[in-house]
Amino acid sequence: MIRIAICGLHIESSTFTPYMSTAADFTQRRGQTLLERYPWITESPIPGIDHVPRAIAGEEWDVPVKRPWNRGVEWVPILHCSALPGGRVERLTYEKWRVEICDGLAKAGHLDGIFFDIHGAMSVPGYDDVEGDLINAIRDVVGPEPMVSASMDLHGNVSEKLFAGCDLLTCYRMAPHEDAWVSRERAARTLCERLRSGKGKPIKAMVTVPILLPGEKTSTRLEPAASLYGMVPEVAARDGVTDVGVWIGFAWADQPRCTAAVVGFGDDENSVRDGVREIAQFFWKVRHEFAFVAPTDGIEEAVDKAVVSSRRPFIISDSGDNPGAGGADDVTIALSVLLAHPEITGGDLSAIYASIYDPEAVKLADEAGVGGVIEADLGGHVDTRMPGPVHLSAQVRCLVDDPGGLRTAVLGVGGLSIIVTTRRNQYTTLEQFERVQLDPRTTDIVVVKIGYLEPDLYSLAADWIMALTPGGVDQDLMRLGYNHLRRPIFPFDEDMQDPDFTGITG
């Protein structure tokens, strides 16, 4: 019987967002609830597997509920906490969870391995490398023997500490992350297979690539990221190589670890090092070719174009306040522009604004009830650096309880429906809109606080502009004001020399 513990903290945190993430923002899983998170334990299909290319998923997922590699494994649940991206996490919350994880591992008895389920871009005041701190604390408890397999978001960061503390590291190969569960299962399967093989710990190599780009310039839907990530399964299939991962890094944290990286592991040092170096060199070679995934414009220009367009629905990304990357979700710039258009407020055009975080406005809506009219100063209470609240008179069109206790109101002004939430939320699926009685498919203009469009929205968009709005996850990185990045780094230092891709081997 192989004994493998499961633990991890999963959030990406913008250090440029004033929102402070607390324990209340997280889903905390322990015991049986934690075990039920993973399809290889529950013997259920991998979420989203039908949309993942076979080259990424692999033939072994043709029958997703048959997992012989999972037999004879005792999974030991410790603690896993996950949250929508946000601001930095309260220090005491992180330190409390670190103690709980370490105490749980200390009491777990003999462990052969640890499945370390993290994002890789968590930030906490006073720490420059939270995941590095956590893996060091874990190693202090369990020692060097248990094999640690980390599953990560490709927008995470692989620091030297994290690389040293883990034996196997992998990350998503798709952006948007349709293969998130494929990647987690790959990390778990590789760990089990490695432990059974008796080979011991693999040889691993890492090359840091001094590039920092937002995800909206590195989507695998487009070149050159499609070719970059297309190299991964080919290199991972070489003799002597077990797996390879490419990390874009997290663009909205001002920390030395924030940079791209390529990591591989296997049994042949030359094959692993050569594969990692080959991918890193290609990444560097094509650095000038990365571009935004959609046409971009200012928010005023984007709404003007949407109003006169004949293509419906016309989707606009309010990218600078995207809660899916850590935005405060209450910047009102895009909302103000929509309200300034009489075609929308007069009802000639229909529009959805999804969404804005304002618990007090939802409370007013609850008091008024559906059909009632409220006066509210909406938004602008968290990210106060922006224009601030928008005063409006609006009709309450819908009140619902979304999953997770998320009380939600839809406020109407003419043809505009504004989704207002009591917790930060990101609207990515048609199901979410349906729950608040809205249908983007029959709406003229849809403004979403998002960067690149997730699959549902991407498939229905007749046209799309990514508005380069300000906020805590501003796509214009030069406007944010970094002070702690490891320099030189592209694109901040355009004239830098080619880096040394010798890398680190462990």
JOJO-V653314 format. One record per pair of residues at least 12 apart in sequence whose C-alpha atoms are under 6 Angstrom apart, sorted by the first residue. I is the first residue (numbers start at 1). J is the second residue. Records with the same first field share a line. If there is no record, write none. Layout:
BEGIN
I->J + J
END
This chain:
BEGIN
1->72 + 73
2->73 + 74
3->73 + 74 + 111 + 112
4->75 + 76 + 111 + 112 + 113 + 114
5->75 + 76 + 77 + 114
6->77 + 78 + 114 + 115
7->78 + 79 + 80 + 116
8->80 + 116 + 117 + 118
9->80 + 81 + 82 + 118
10->82 + 118 + 119
11->82 + 83 + 85 + 119 + 122
12->85 + 121 + 122
13->85 + 86 + 87 + 88 + 122 + 123 + 326
14->87 + 252 + 253 + 326
15->253
16->472
17->87 + 472
18->383
19->87 + 328
20->87 + 88 + 89
21->87 + 88 + 89
22->89 + 90
25->83
26->81 + 82 + 83
27->81 + 82
28->81
29->79 + 80
30->79
31->77
43->65
44->65
45->64 + 65
52->179
78->104
85->324 + 325 + 326
86->326
87->326
88->123 + 124
89->124
91->124 + 125
102->138
112->146
113->146 + 147 + 148
114->148
115->149
116->149 + 150
117->150 + 151
118->152
119->152 + 153 + 156
120->156 + 157
121->156 + 157
128->255
132->161 + 162
135->165
148->166 + 167
149->168 + 169
150->169
151->170 + 171 + 184 + 187
152->171
153->171 + 172
154->171 + 172 + 247 + 248
155->248 + 249 + 250
156->249 + 250
157->249 + 258
159->257
170->245
171->245
174->220
175->219 + 220
202->266 + 267
203->265 + 266 + 267 + 506
204->264 + 265 + 505 + 506
205->263 + 264 + 273 + 504 + 505
206->262 + 263 + 503 + 504
207->261 + 262 + 503
208->261
209->260 + 261
210->259 + 489
211->259 + 260 + 489 + 490
212->251 + 259
213->251
214->251
216->292 + 293 + 452
217->290 + 291 + 292 + 293
235->275
240->266 + 267 + 268
241->266 + 272
242->265 + 266
243->264 + 265
244->263 + 264
245->262 + 263
246->262
247->260 + 261
248->260
252->473
254->482 + 484
255->484 + 485
256->484 + 485 + 486
262->276
295->465
296->465 + 466 + 467
297->467
298->467 + 468
299->467
311->462
312->444 + 462
313->443 + 444 + 445 + 461 + 462
314->445 + 462 + 463 + 464
315->445 + 446 + 447 + 464
316->447 + 464 + 465 + 466
317->447 + 448 + 449 + 450 + 451 + 466 + 467
318->448 + 449 + 450 + 467
319->449 + 450 + 451 + 469
320->469 + 470 + 471 + 473 + 474
321->471 + 473
322->449 + 450
327->472 + 473
329->356 + 357
330->356 + 357 + 379 + 380
331->380
344->415
345->413 + 414 + 415
346->414
347->414 + 415
349->415
350->415 + 416 + 443 + 444
351->416 + 443 + 444 + 445 + 446
352->416 + 417 + 446
353->418 + 447
354->419 + 448
355->419 + 420
356->420
357->420 + 421 + 424
358->379 + 421 + 422
359->422
362->409
370->396 + 397 + 398
371->396 + 397
372->395 + 396
373->394 + 395
374->393 + 394
375->392 + 393
376->391 + 392
377->389 + 390 + 391
378->390
394->411 + 412 + 413
395->411 + 412
396->411
397->410 + 411
398->410
407->422
408->420 + 421
428->454
429->456
END
